[in-house]
């Protein structure tokens, strides 16, 4: 069984190296101050660990130090012994200083002497395209430094832009890799376009919030602004791409009007056994047994993370397709 130390070290590394944005998007770091970067990092780590704590009991404190070589330090406890993971952030402005590499090394040594850390992260929050030579030079110079990991700007930007729903989904995926419920839920919606699976998630979310009502009014779902946004951003090209990948039959929308597109999907999904839809009174009758795996995930989003409707939909989507 993994120890608390294993969990903390792995989950921090997991999230900081999870994915990347496009390199050009990191130009936004030019306008971000060092203090704001530190605040963003502390807030995101706090969010990740607070969600993680809902699965595993951990004891930790997060400090914004700005001293002893670290901008942020995570102190945690294993068998009553304190351990540290330290973070040093270099902003666009920091890397304009002539002695930036000397400072990175000096801060690393200061933190090592003060905290004897388990891991040390140097986060390069700068314009990755404009500073690519500096970034390559830093990596080449520090590659053999023990317990040190360099986080590229595109990695850190992706990390900083994660929504709460995405963090919650990734924490669950980290803790419960290969979860049976997730796999069963995916089987119910794989091959469907985003409009349809988001419609299913919304219907189930609203019905559960209405004390597991098996009958839902169509007007309830039409009032959801997030669903409207999903439909408005959807294009025929998305459908064509998903048809090619999944080799499934999809609805070809006859109209670009939101209400009419929803009606088409309700008719289509009711014909596939997801629920019954009576267009005249505008009522949707649910089959909880058929969709019970998705129901479990929606309940988890609502109860474990206290997500609102939009966050719950994004949470389930990230779990299944992220």
N, C-alpha and C positions, 0 to 999 in steps of 0.2 A: 504493500500500500504506500502511495506517495506521501511524503511528509509535507508539513506546512511550508517548509523552506522550498521544497520542490515546486509547489503550487505557485508561490509568490514569484520566484525567479522565472519560472516558465511563462506565467501569464503576462508579466511585464514585457518580456522579450517577444512573446506572441503578438501582443497588440502593437508594439512599436515597429515591428517588422511585417505587419499583416499584409500590407499592399502599398501601392504608390499612386499618386495622382500623375497627370501629365507634367513633364518637366517645366513647360512654360507657365503652368499655373503657380509655380513657386515664386514668381516675380512679386506676388502679393506680400511676401515677407519683407520686401524693401520698406514697406510702410508700417511694419509692426515693431514696436519697441521691445527691448530686452525684458523689461518688467512685464509687459503684456504676455510675452512668450512664456515666462515663468509662471504667471498666473494661469494661463491656459493649460500648461502641463500639469500643474498641481490639481486643478479642477478635474481634468480628464482622468488622472490616476485615481483620485478620490472616487469618481463615479464608477470606474471599473472595479475597484476593490469593494465598494459598497454593494454593488451587484453580486460580485463573487462571494461576498460574505453571506448572501442569502442561500448559498449552496454549501459552503464550508465555513466553519468557525475559524477566524483569524484575529490576531491581536496586532495592531499596527498604529503608527502615528506618522503623519506626513508633515514635513517641515519645509518652509521656504527660508533657506539659510542666508544665501548671498555671502557666505563666508566659508572659510576652511576648504575652499576649492570646489564647493558644490552650490548650485543655485537652488536645487530641491533635493531633499533626502527622504527616503522612505525607511523608517525604522520599524522593524517587525521582530517578533519574538518566537523563538523555538526552544522548547524545554527551559523556559525562563531565562534564556540567554538572548540579548538583543543583537540583531543583525542589521546591516544597512545595505541599501541599494541607492547609489548616488547619481545625480544627473547634472551635467554642465551644459548650458545652452550657449551657442554662439550665434548671434544675430547678424544680419547684413552689415550693420554698423560695426559690430565687434571685429568682423573679418576685414574691415578696412584699416585696422590698426596694423602698424608695421610689425609688431612683435606678437601677432595673434597666435602663432604656433608655439612660441616660448611660453605664453600664458596658459595655453591648453595643457602643456606638459607640467607646468608648475602647479596648476590647480589640481591636476590628477595626483601629483605627489602629496600635496597638502591634504587632500581627501583620504588618500591611502593611509597617511600617518595618523590622521584624526579619527577615522571611522573603521579602518580595516574592512572595507566594504566587500560584499559578495560579488557585486557587479557595478560597473561604472559606465554610464552612457554619455557620450559626447554628441549632442544634438545640433546639427548644422541647419539652422533655420534661416536660410538665405536664398538668393536667386540661384537655383541650381544650374541654369544655363549660363548665366553671366560669370559665375564663380566656379565653373567646372574644373579649371586647372588647380585652383586652391583646394578644392575638395579632394581631387585626386592626390595632390601633394600631402595633405593631412593623412589620408588613408595609408599612403605609402610609408610615411614616417612613423605612424603609430600601429602598423599592422601586427607587430609582435608584442605589443604592450599587454600584459596579462589582465584578464577580467575587464577589458575595455571593449565596448561596442560602439561603432560610429553609426549614427542614424542620419541617412541622407535627407535633404529638404523635402523631396517628394514623398518619402515615407512619413516624415513628421507631419506634413500637411494633410495626408490621408488620415492619420491618427487624430489630428486636431479637428477634422471635419466630421468625424463619426457622430451620427445621431444617437440619442439614448436608446432607441429601439434596436439599432444595429449593435451597440455595445452589449445590450442584454442578450441578443441572439448569439453573439459571438462568445459571450461568457458561458452560455448554456452549451454551445457546441464544444467549447474547450473542456468543460466539466463532464459532459455526457456525450462523448464522441460515439457516433453510431447509434444514437438513441432510437429505439424501436418505434416510438410514437412519431418521431419526425419522419422516419422512413415510411410508415403507414400513411401519414398525412400527405406526403409527397406523391404517393401512388394515386391519390384521389384527384390531384390537380396537374400532374405532369402533362405537358402537351397543350395546356390551355394558355391562351394569351393573357397578358397582365390584366386587361379589363375584366375578364371573366373570373380569374382567381381572386382578384381584389373584391369583386362583387360578392363572391362566396364568403370571403373573410368578413366583409362588412355586415352581411346579413346575419351571420352567426354571432358576431360581436354584439350587434344591436339586440338580437333576440335573447342572448344571455343576460345582457344588462336589463332587459325587461323581465327578469325572473324566469328565464328559460321559456319564454313564450314561443309556442310552436307556430303561431300565426303572426305574420308581420305585414304591415301595410306598405305598399310600394312607396307611398309618400315619405315614409321614414328614411328610406335609402336615398331618395332623390334630394333630400335636404342636406346630404353630406357633401361639403365643399371639396373634401379630399378626393372623393370618388369622381366628382366632376372634373377635377384637375387630371386625374388618371385618364379619363376618356378623352379630354381635350388634347392631351399630349400624345395620344396614341395615333399611329398612322398605319395605312395598309402595308407599308414596307415592313413594319414590325411583325405583322401577321404572316407575311410571305416568308420572312426569315425563320420564324418559329415553325411554320408548316414544313419547311425544308429540313430543319433539324430534327423534328419529332415525328414527321410523317403522320400527322394527325389531321382530321378534318376540322376546319375552323369556320366560324360564322363570317360571311362576307357582308359587312354592313351596307344597308341600302340607303342610309342617311348619315349625315354628320352631326345631327342634332342629338344632344345628350340624352334626352328622355327616350327618343326612338331607339337609340343604340342600346340603352339599358333594357328596353322592352324586348329587343331582339335577343339579347343575351339571356334574359329571364326565360324566354320561350325555349331557347336552345338548351340551357342547362336543365330545365324541367324535363325536357325530352330525354336527357341523359341520366335522370334519376336523382339529381342532387336535391330537388325539392319539387313541390307542385306549385304551379303559378296559374291563377285565375285572373286573366287580364281584365275582365269586366268589372268585378268589384275591386281589382287591384290588390289582391291578397296573395301572400307567399306562405306556403305551408311547408315546414321543415321536417326533415327526416334526420333526427339526431344520431340514430344508430349508424346510418350510412356515413355520416361525417364526424363520427365520434373522435377520431384521432385529431382532426383539426380543432374540434371543440376543446380538447385537452390543452392544445397549444395556446388557444385564445384565452382560456381560463388562466393559464400560467402567466401570460402577459398582463392580464388584468389584476391578478392577485399577487403574484410574486414581485412584479415591478410597478404595479399601480399605474400602468399606461392608460392613456386616453384612447379613444377609438382609432384615430389616425396612427398613433404609436403602436397600437396592438396589430393593426394591419401591416405596418412596416416591419414589425418584429417577426410575424409569421412568415412574411415574404422573405426576409433575410435568412431565417432558419432553413427554409425550403430551397431557396434559389441563390443565396448569397455565396 
